[in-house]
C-alpha cells in the first residue's frame, strides 16, 4: 500500500513536539499507532520502520522523544558520542513528561479523521519499547508491541526511577514482547522479571525470542539481523491485524 508522509507539531506543556506521521494513501479509516524510536530519534533507520508499518494500513505517528532537550528535527548519530548524547537526553527528561507526550499523540490520533474510532495501538524500540509499555497504561491502547524494551525492571527511563513494573496491572490491551537472547541490555533475569509480571497480572500476551543482539531490527547497524527482523515484523503486523479486526 502506498503511503503519504507529513510532519505535525504538537504543543506539550511548554515544548513544541514534532511528530512524523505516515499514513496510507487510499482514502479511508485505519488503526492508529503511536511509534517510539530508540535514543537516536527519527533518523533514516527509524523512518523506514515507520513507513514500513504504515504501508500495511496504519496511521503511524512518531514523536521526537527528546523534543525538550534537542532542536526540532535533530537526529542523533548512532555512534559512541550519539549514544552518550541520547542517554543524557533520556536522563534529563522527566517520566511525567514522557507520559504527557504519549497523551498528546493519542489525542492527535483520536482527532484525525483517517483514524478508525477505538483502534489505537503502539510500537516501540529500545527506550521506545519502554515508552510503548508505559503507553499501555492509557485506556485507549488495544495492542502494544515492545521490541527489546530497556529499563523496565530497574525503572531506568528518565529522571528518577520509573514506576513502570509496578503498574503492569493497569494494562488492559494485549501485548507482544520481542527480545534478542544475546542482548546484554536486557539480560535473561530482566526478561524473566518482566514476563512474570505480565503473566501474573493475566494480560493476554505473546513473547518472541530471537537469537539476536540488541537493536537487531535497526537496518543501519552492525547488529542488524535481517532474518530475525523479517520474522519479528511478520509477527508484529499479524498481531496488529488480528486485534484491530476484532474491534467494530
C-alpha positions in Angstrom: 0.0 0.0 0.0 1.3 3.4 -0.9 1.7 6.0 1.9 1.8 9.7 2.4 4.1 11.5 4.9 3.9 14.7 6.9 5.2 16.4 10.0 2.9 17.9 12.6 3.8 20.0 15.6 2.1 19.4 18.9 2.4 21.7 21.9 3.1 19.7 25.1 3.5 21.7 28.2 5.9 24.5 27.2 7.6 22.5 24.4 6.9 22.0 20.7 7.0 18.4 19.8 7.4 17.4 16.1 5.6 14.2 15.1 6.3 12.4 11.9 3.1 10.9 10.5 3.0 8.2 7.8 -0.4 7.0 6.6 -2.0 5.0 3.8 -2.6 6.9 0.6 -6.0 5.4 -0.2 -8.9 7.3 1.4 -10.5 5.5 4.3 -10.0 5.0 8.0 -7.2 2.9 9.6 -6.0 2.0 13.0 -3.6 4.5 14.6 -0.2 3.5 16.0 1.9 5.6 18.4 5.5 4.8 17.4 8.5 5.3 19.6 12.1 5.4 18.3 15.3 4.5 20.1 17.6 7.1 21.7 18.8 8.3 18.3 15.3 9.7 17.4 14.0 9.8 13.9 16.9 9.1 11.6 16.7 7.0 8.4 16.5 3.6 10.1 13.6 4.6 12.3 11.7 6.4 9.5 12.0 3.3 7.3 10.3 1.3 10.1 7.5 3.9 10.4 6.9 3.9 6.7 7.0 0.1 6.5 4.3 -0.3 9.1 2.2 2.4 7.6 2.2 0.5 4.3 0.3 -2.3 6.0 -2.7 0.0 6.6 -1.9 2.1 9.7 -1.7 5.8 10.5 1.7 5.8 12.3 2.6 8.8 14.4 6.2 9.0 15.7 7.1 11.8 18.1 10.6 13.2 18.6 11.0 11.8 22.1 13.7 14.3 23.2 12.0 17.5 21.9 12.6 19.2 25.3 16.3 18.8 25.1 17.1 18.8 21.3 16.2 21.1 18.5 13.3 20.3 16.3 14.3 17.8 13.6 17.6 16.9 15.2 18.8 13.3 14.5 21.4 11.9 16.8 24.1 10.0 15.1 24.2 6.2 16.0 27.8 6.2 17.2 29.5 6.3 20.6 29.1 10.0 21.0 25.5 9.8 19.9 24.8 7.0 22.4 26.2 9.2 25.2 24.1 12.2 23.9 20.9 10.1 23.7 21.4 8.6 27.1 22.0 12.1 28.5 18.8 13.3 26.9 16.9 10.4 28.5 18.3 11.2 31.9 17.2 14.8 31.6 13.6 14.0 30.7 11.1 13.6 33.4 9.0 10.5 33.5 5.8 12.6 33.6 7.0 14.4 30.5 7.2 11.2 28.5 3.7 10.3 29.7 2.4 13.8 28.7 3.9 13.2 25.2 2.1 9.9 24.9 -1.2 11.5 25.9 -0.7 14.3 23.3 -0.1 11.8 20.4 -3.0 9.6 21.4 -5.3 12.7 21.4 -3.9 13.7 18.0 -4.7 10.3 16.5 -8.2 10.3 18.0 -8.9 13.6 16.4 -7.6 12.5 13.0 -10.4 11.7 10.6 -8.2 9.0 9.0 -8.0 7.0 12.3 -10.7 4.5 13.0 -12.6 5.0 16.2 -11.4 2.8 19.1 -8.4 1.4 17.2 -5.2 2.7 18.8 -2.0 0.8 19.4 1.7 1.4 20.0 5.1 0.1 18.9 8.5 1.0 20.2 12.2 0.0 20.1 14.8 0.0 22.9 13.9 3.0 25.1 10.9 3.3 22.8 9.9 -0.2 23.8 9.8 1.0 27.4 7.7 4.1 26.3 5.3 1.8 24.4 5.0 -0.3 27.6 4.1 2.8 29.6 1.7 3.9 26.8 -0.2 0.7 27.5 -1.4 2.3 30.8 -3.6 4.5 28.7 -7.1 3.1 28.3 -7.2 3.6 24.5 -4.3 1.2 23.9 -5.7 -2.1 22.4 -2.4 -3.5 21.0 1.0 -3.0 22.5 4.2 -4.2 20.8 7.5 -3.7 22.6 10.8 -4.6 20.8 13.7 -5.1 23.2 12.4 -2.6 25.8 15.1 -1.4 28.1 15.0 -0.4 31.8 11.6 -1.7 32.8 12.5 -3.9 35.8 15.1 -1.3 37.0 13.0 1.7 36.4 15.6 3.3 34.1 14.0 5.6 31.7 14.4 9.3 32.6 14.8 11.5 35.7 14.3 9.4 38.8 13.0 5.9 38.9 10.1 4.9 36.6 7.3 3.1 38.3 6.6 1.0 35.1 7.0 -2.5 36.5 4.7 -1.7 39.5 1.9 -0.5 37.2 1.5 -3.6 35.0 -1.9 -4.2 36.4 -3.2 -1.1 34.7 -2.8 -2.6 31.2 -6.0 -3.6 29.5 -4.8 -4.2 26.0 -2.9 -7.2 24.5 0.9 -7.3 24.4 3.6 -8.6 22.1 7.1 -8.6 23.5 10.1 -9.1 21.2 13.6 -9.9 22.7 17.0 -10.9 21.5 18.5 -13.6 23.7 22.0 -12.2 23.0 21.1 -8.7 24.2 23.2 -7.6 27.1 21.0 -4.6 27.8 18.1 -6.9 28.6 19.6 -9.9 30.4 17.7 -13.1 31.0 16.9 -12.1 34.6 15.2 -8.9 33.4 13.2 -10.8 30.7 12.1 -13.2 33.4 11.0 -10.4 35.8 9.1 -8.7 33.0 7.4 -11.7 31.6 6.5 -13.0 35.1 4.8 -9.6 35.9 2.8 -9.8 32.7 1.8 -13.4 33.3 0.9 -12.8 37.0 -1.4 -10.0 36.0 -3.2 -12.1 33.4 -2.6 -9.8 30.5 -3.0 -11.5 27.1 0.4 -11.6 25.6 3.0 -13.2 23.3 6.7 -13.4 23.8 9.1 -13.8 20.9 12.7 -14.7 21.5 15.3 -14.5 18.7 19.0 -15.5 18.9 19.9 -11.9 18.1 21.6 -8.9 19.7 20.2 -5.5 20.9 18.7 -3.4 18.1 18.6 -6.3 15.7 15.8 -4.7 13.7 17.7 -1.5 13.0 19.0 -1.9 9.4 21.9 0.5 9.6 23.8 -1.1 12.4 26.3 -4.0 12.7 23.9 -5.9 14.9 21.1 -6.0 12.3 19.8 -9.5 11.7 17.6 -9.5 8.5 16.1 -13.0 9.1 15.1 -12.2 12.7 13.9 -8.8 11.8 11.7 -10.1 9.0 10.3 -12.8 11.3 9.6 -10.2 14.0 7.9 -7.9 11.5 5.7 -10.7 10.3 4.6 -11.3 13.9 4.0 -7.6 14.6 1.8 -7.0 11.6 -0.1 -10.2 12.2 -0.6 -9.2 15.8 -1.9 -5.8 15.0 -4.2 -7.1 12.2 -5.7 -9.7 14.4 -6.5 -7.4 17.3 -7.9 -4.5 15.3 -10.0 -6.9 13.2 -12.0 -7.8 16.3 -12.9 -4.2 17.1 -16.0 -2.9 15.5 
